[in-house]
Structure formats: structure tokens, C-alpha cells
Amino acid sequence: MSADELTKRLREALDRDDAIRLLRAAIGRDSITGNEANVVSLLRDEMLSRGVENVKTADFLPGRPNVWGERKGAGGGNRLQFIGHTDTVHVDGWREHWAGTEREDPFAAPIIDGQIWGRGSGDLKAGICASLAALSLLDKAGIRLKGDLAFAFVGDEESGQPGTGISAGIKDYAARIEAGEIERPDFVVYTEPTQLAVYSAQIGFFIADITITGKSAYFGVPELGKDALKASHAVMSALWKHSDEIAARGEHPLIGRGFLLITGLTGGGFIAVPEECKLSLIRKLLPGESVDDAATEMEAVIRGAIADPEIKVEIAYPAGRDHRVGGSAAEIDPNLPAVSMLCASVAQSFAGRGAIEGAPFWSESPFFVNRLGIPAVYCAPGDIRNCHTFEEHVDIEEYLAGIVAFASFMARYCGVAE
């Protein structure tokens, strides 16, 4: 069967109503980070009803489960993994923003002008649902695979909720692969929203919270104090210069230049020499950059900007992911056969899509690429630019094309059993 014939067969077999119902049901389960169990129960039922085998759930933290399973093939093919995170960002202000409109309930999943709206629609329930609907599509089209399909839906990817957002879910899942409890895949598709582009590279990052402490003194005798605000100005000037130097080092063809962005400043005193100031920043890393080296370099810039030894500096890293201080950058060879195959599957399913691009965000593919040595990409319906906003929605035709593309890729990568 040619690729065009495969795509045509899949398009004709697609159950649009089932696919749309599945996505709307998933959006309907509030799964703001910490509440993943609410959608995991739905996904478990859907996996079982769609013939996923060996479905298991286990808490990565108390009351917060992952769910995973597989469909064993006839033998002789590759093992393909689809994975996505079950948690979403908060909905603070959503109801007020859309009060009196059909978008008011962030979990109602209304269909408006050919789009499905709601929190988590793009990030990333459309990707999760597309992968499960693709399995059902293969069954309906009468296509049995040689290789295995693995599905895993994990929590704690999103940041923002207190005490969460450290990738605890995928850390647990990756550890199970390392321990041999879960079979290693040959290739991974992480279903972050890409508008059906294929992201073979992604940024790395770390966040730093910097506390600069001097000594307070009455404004009339400032010589008795140590001005933390003045020291912070010197630190910020040095960091902005450092960012320019980072950007000048070179440009990655898919994700641009590295930089450092100061994101917050608080401090000051009441008619007094300011004793304490706090800065926050985020550092963008390119593939090949060491997180450790970048953090060490930044710390040297900060400490070198403060001339007075009596002014103290403390630096904390609150967002450890696959690295203790942040998340590492990752990339794979965009010319790998699997990548080319996925790009072609998407392009045949939705004209103009399937280009190789880079992720302007950090998500969890480094757990596969860097930690486990398994090639992984991001690919799914949805537009990252409207995610985390009051505008979050997914285009229905893009979502349905994603299902066909995933099913086509499953067949081509895993092989079809005659």
C-alpha cells in the first residue's frame, strides 16, 4: 500500500464524531496541576475501550497518578511511544474574562466557528486524544501493526501551582523504563502542540532567584548602610551585558539564540537605605550548552558585579527538571528516517504542515533524548501561542488531520502485518 493510499484509507475510516467527543470529554475534566487524577480516570477508561493492553496507573505523588499501556503488534516491527502530560495551567480569571458568553466555562469545550475551546484543549489534550483516536482509526481501517504502540500520560509538567511543576510524573515513568519494568521504545512522539510541525530540537532553561542583602540605615545617614538596590542595579547591568554576550555566541538554526532575561525586581526600604532586593531571571540554553556551566558562569557575573564584600548574595534555582537547576536543551538528527517519515505522514494528511522546526518552550523530551538515549520529537495539533491564555482553542480540522497523521505514522514506522 502506498503512502497516499494509506492516507486515503484512513481518512475514509475516520470517525469524526468519536474523535470530537473524546477531546471534549478530556477538556471537560478539570486537571489543573495537582488534580491529574480527574482526567486520568477518563483516559484509563478510554484506553481500555480502545483496546490498549496492560493498562496501569500508579501514583508518582500521593493522589496524583500516571497512566500507561501498550498495544502489542504481530512482531518484527519498531516500538513507538506516544506520551503527553495530563495537567493544565490554572483558569484564574477565565470565567470573568468570558462572563456572559459561551466560553465562560473553561471546561465546557464549546465548538465555535470550527474550533474547540477550553483550558487544556491545546496544551495538550488534543495531542493525547489524537494519539488514542489514531489507534481506533487503525482498527476501524483494518490495519494491524507489526510493532508495538506504547501510550503514557503523565502529570506535573506545568509550572505555576504551589509545590508542583518539577516533572515528577515523567521522572517516575523514566525510572520505570530504566528499571526494565516498562519496555524501551525505539522512538517517541511527545504530544506538545506544534500545529503539526515536527520539533526535533528544543531550548533548555533555568530560573534563578537572587537575593541581595545589604544593611538598612536611616536616610539621613546613608553612609551607615549598605545599599542593596544600588548593588542590584550593578548586578542587572552586568547581567544584561552577559545576555548580549550569550546571544552573540551563535544561533541555532531551529531555535535561535541563547539569552538571559531578568523577569522581576522587588525591594527597597521606607525612607531608608534599602537592605534587601530580589531579582528573578530565566536563562535560555541552546543544544550543546551545559546547564552547569551556564549557571556557574552566571553566578560569576553576579558576584563579580558587587564590589562591597559586606553585601551578600544568595542564588536559588526553583525549577529543577531533568537537571537539578533547570531543564536541559535537546535535539536529535532531523534527518533520521523516523523524523522524515513523521513529517511525510503529516504533510500527506494536512497540506502545508509537517515542517521540521524547533520548540520555543521547554518540555519533557530531554528525559528521553538525554537521559534514556531515545530519539524524541514534539508533534501534535494545537497552537502554543494561544495556550496558557484565555484564547486557548484547537482547530477541529487540524485535530482530525492530526489523528490521520498519527495513524499513518504508526502504520509506516511500526510496519503493517499482512
LINTA-V790458 format. One line per field, one symbol per residue. burial: # if it has 16 or more other ideal C-beta (glycine too) atoms within 10 Angstrom, else .. Layout:
burial->???
//
This chain:
burial->.....##.###.##....##.########.#######.##.###.##..#.#..#...###..########.#...#############.#..#........#.###.##....########################..#.#.###############....##.########..#....#..########################.########.......########.###.##..##..#.....#.##..###.#..#.#.#...###############.#.#..##.##..##..##....###.#...#.###.########.#...##.##########..##.####.############.###########.###.#.#####.###################..
//
